Amino acid sequence: MGGGLAGLVAAIAAREAGLDVTLYEERSQLGGRARTAPGAYQANWGPHVIYADGPLWSWLDRRGLARPAYRYPPRARVAFRAAGRARLLPPPAVSTGIIRLRNAQAPADRPFCEWATERLKDGRAAAQIAAFMGVVTFDYDPGRLSAAFVTERLRRATSVPPKVRYLPGGWATLTRRLADHARQLGARIQTGSPVTCLPPAPVILAIPLPRAAKLLDDPSLTWTGTRTALLDVAVTCRERDPLILLDLDQPGFAENYSTPDPSLAPAGESLIQSQAGLRPGEDLAHAVTRLETLLDTAYTGWRDRQTWRRQLSLTGETGALDLPGTTWRDRPAGDRGDGVHIAGDMVAAPGLLSEVSHQSAVMAVARLTAQAHAHVT
């Protein structure tokens, strides 16, 4: 059940294991959160990239599904907002602090900002590094999260050279490649097929955790997520626009996806996607104002250059967050018993962002296959 990234990966892995597969997707289109807006402005459902040093990329590449893909442009401009102003480099204390923290063994039982402040002896630098980590947590306060959780993501996000990869045409390309491959392997894919009760086992529920909890009548299927505000705009091109703008004053960032992939917007225009974690009690309008102010610092005159706009909020759709005292192993277990398995980015599986969906799907199929073989034996 579910035709997003986890469901499509599970369908492929199950067919490769020789299992008979039918995938049910309630929407008329596949993709889940791995989808791209149709039309002239092809914005992803939130900022999406794949990291080439992770298991999802290698899994796709072994099946011929990863390429072509764009690399991080080597001469792209990066900007940082610090003390309300844009700069080309982060403050020296932030740069040296990142180097010190990314090589440290961080504890899982302490908040990141508390641990980083103690280690660096610099509360301001620790707070700025925590704000920077909004780029991979999408949270309003990454400093409150487990130090081990944040530091692992800090290592991945600050690799040199950058390991990010952009798929031509947005993540709809990934959905199409996965679906085509699954069909070629013999999986049946049925869109427009909502499932209102639990199908007979064996079954993999690759659906949002709240829906799985309802189907299974299991309130224990919960985990910490975040609320995220998205502001996507298209603007007429300007040579000095940065590829990415990272906010060190408060968690958030903006990225010009047209720099690696000009096909995402009409000729002469750039597609910029930005995000910030919604604070407790904050509404979308207020968060969008914060994002607009962020854009003001580095995308000069963007308001007058704007040609298209979309804004929305997401709740619990940007991955799991591990609070102090927890790790990915404490998230809901993928094996729910009686031949029922769950997969998705809030399930107990390692990885960064979309890698959790991929890993949980592969793990679910491995368990299901082992159980099937044991039953035959």
GIHUVEN-V30616 format. One record per residue. N is the residue number from 1. RES is the residue in one small letter. SS is DSSP state (~ for helix, > for strand, _ for the rest). Layout:
N_RES_SS ; N_RES_SS
//
This chain:
1_m__ ; 2_g__ ; 3_g__ ; 4_g_> ; 5_l_~ ; 6_a_~ ; 7_g_~ ; 8_l_~ ; 9_v_~ ; 10_a_~ ; 11_a_~ ; 12_i_~ ; 13_a_~ ; 14_a_~ ; 15_r_~ ; 16_e_~ ; 17_a__ ; 18_g__ ; 19_l__ ; 20_d__ ; 21_v__ ; 22_t_> ; 23_l_> ; 24_y_> ; 25_e__ ; 26_e__ ; 27_r__ ; 28_s__ ; 29_q__ ; 30_l__ ; 31_g_> ; 32_g__ ; 33_r__ ; 34_a__ ; 35_r__ ; 36_t_> ; 37_a__ ; 38_p__ ; 39_g__ ; 40_a__ ; 41_y__ ; 42_q__ ; 43_a__ ; 44_n_> ; 45_w__ ; 46_g__ ; 47_p__ ; 48_h__ ; 49_v__ ; 50_i_> ; 51_y_> ; 52_a__ ; 53_d__ ; 54_g__ ; 55_p_~ ; 56_l_~ ; 57_w_~ ; 58_s_~ ; 59_w_~ ; 60_l_~ ; 61_d_~ ; 62_r_~ ; 63_r__ ; 64_g__ ; 65_l__ ; 66_a__ ; 67_r__ ; 68_p__ ; 69_a__ ; 70_y_> ; 71_r_> ; 72_y__ ; 73_p__ ; 74_p__ ; 75_r__ ; 76_a__ ; 77_r__ ; 78_v_> ; 79_a_> ; 80_f_> ; 81_r_> ; 82_a_> ; 83_a__ ; 84_g__ ; 85_r_> ; 86_a_> ; 87_r_> ; 88_l__ ; 89_l__ ; 90_p__ ; 91_p__ ; 92_p_~ ; 93_a_~ ; 94_v_~ ; 95_s_~ ; 96_t_~ ; 97_g_~ ; 98_i_~ ; 99_i_~ ; 100_r_~ ; 101_l_~ ; 102_r_~ ; 103_n__ ; 104_a__ ; 105_q__ ; 106_a__ ; 107_p__ ; 108_a__ ; 109_d__ ; 110_r__ ; 111_p_> ; 112_f_~ ; 113_c_~ ; 114_e_~ ; 115_w_~ ; 116_a_~ ; 117_t_~ ; 118_e_~ ; 119_r_~ ; 120_l_~ ; 121_k__ ; 122_d__ ; 123_g_~ ; 124_r_~ ; 125_a_~ ; 126_a_~ ; 127_a_~ ; 128_q_~ ; 129_i_~ ; 130_a_~ ; 131_a_~ ; 132_f_~ ; 133_m__ ; 134_g_~ ; 135_v_~ ; 136_v_~ ; 137_t_~ ; 138_f__ ; 139_d__ ; 140_y__ ; 141_d__ ; 142_p_~ ; 143_g_~ ; 144_r_~ ; 145_l_> ; 146_s_> ; 147_a_~ ; 148_a_~ ; 149_f_~ ; 150_v_~ ; 151_t_~ ; 152_e_~ ; 153_r_~ ; 154_l_~ ; 155_r_~ ; 156_r_~ ; 157_a_~ ; 158_t__ ; 159_s__ ; 160_v__ ; 161_p__ ; 162_p__ ; 163_k__ ; 164_v_> ; 165_r_> ; 166_y_> ; 167_l__ ; 168_p__ ; 169_g__ ; 170_g__ ; 171_w__ ; 172_a_~ ; 173_t_~ ; 174_l_~ ; 175_t_~ ; 176_r_~ ; 177_r_~ ; 178_l_~ ; 179_a_~ ; 180_d_~ ; 181_h_~ ; 182_a_~ ; 183_r_~ ; 184_q_~ ; 185_l__ ; 186_g__ ; 187_a__ ; 188_r_> ; 189_i_> ; 190_q_> ; 191_t__ ; 192_g__ ; 193_s__ ; 194_p__ ; 195_v__ ; 196_t__ ; 197_c__ ; 198_l__ ; 199_p__ ; 200_p__ ; 201_a__ ; 202_p__ ; 203_v_> ; 204_i_> ; 205_l_> ; 206_a__ ; 207_i__ ; 208_p__ ; 209_l_~ ; 210_p_~ ; 211_r_~ ; 212_a_~ ; 213_a_~ ; 214_k_~ ; 215_l_~ ; 216_l_~ ; 217_d__ ; 218_d__ ; 219_p__ ; 220_s__ ; 221_l__ ; 222_t__ ; 223_w__ ; 224_t__ ; 225_g__ ; 226_t__ ; 227_r_> ; 228_t_> ; 229_a_> ; 230_l_> ; 231_l_> ; 232_d_> ; 233_v_> ; 234_a_> ; 235_v_> ; 236_t_> ; 237_c__ ; 238_r__ ; 239_e__ ; 240_r__ ; 241_d__ ; 242_p__ ; 243_l__ ; 244_i_> ; 245_l_> ; 246_l_> ; 247_d_> ; 248_l__ ; 249_d__ ; 250_q__ ; 251_p__ ; 252_g__ ; 253_f_> ; 254_a_> ; 255_e_> ; 256_n_> ; 257_y__ ; 258_s__ ; 259_t__ ; 260_p__ ; 261_d__ ; 262_p_~ ; 263_s_~ ; 264_l_~ ; 265_a__ ; 266_p__ ; 267_a__ ; 268_g__ ; 269_e_> ; 270_s_> ; 271_l_> ; 272_i_> ; 273_q_> ; 274_s_> ; 275_q_> ; 276_a_> ; 277_g_> ; 278_l__ ; 279_r__ ; 280_p__ ; 281_g__ ; 282_e__ ; 283_d__ ; 284_l_~ ; 285_a_~ ; 286_h_~ ; 287_a_~ ; 288_v_~ ; 289_t_~ ; 290_r_~ ; 291_l_~ ; 292_e_~ ; 293_t_~ ; 294_l_~ ; 295_l_~ ; 296_d_~ ; 297_t_~ ; 298_a_~ ; 299_y__ ; 300_t__ ; 301_g__ ; 302_w_~ ; 303_r_~ ; 304_d_~ ; 305_r_~ ; 306_q_> ; 307_t_> ; 308_w_> ; 309_r_> ; 310_r_> ; 311_q_> ; 312_l_> ; 313_s_> ; 314_l_> ; 315_t_> ; 316_g__ ; 317_e__ ; 318_t__ ; 319_g__ ; 320_a__ ; 321_l__ ; 322_d__ ; 323_l_> ; 324_p__ ; 325_g__ ; 326_t__ ; 327_t__ ; 328_w_~ ; 329_r_~ ; 330_d_~ ; 331_r__ ; 332_p_> ; 333_a__ ; 334_g__ ; 335_d_> ; 336_r_> ; 337_g_> ; 338_d__ ; 339_g__ ; 340_v_> ; 341_h_> ; 342_i_> ; 343_a__ ; 344_g__ ; 345_d__ ; 346_m__ ; 347_v_> ; 348_a__ ; 349_a__ ; 350_p__ ; 351_g__ ; 352_l__ ; 353_l__ ; 354_s_~ ; 355_e_~ ; 356_v_~ ; 357_s_~ ; 358_h_~ ; 359_q_~ ; 360_s_~ ; 361_a_~ ; 362_v_~ ; 363_m_~ ; 364_a_~ ; 365_v_~ ; 366_a_~ ; 367_r_~ ; 368_l_~ ; 369_t_~ ; 370_a_~ ; 371_q_~ ; 372_a_~ ; 373_h_~ ; 374_a_~ ; 375_h_~ ; 376_v_~ ; 377_t__
//
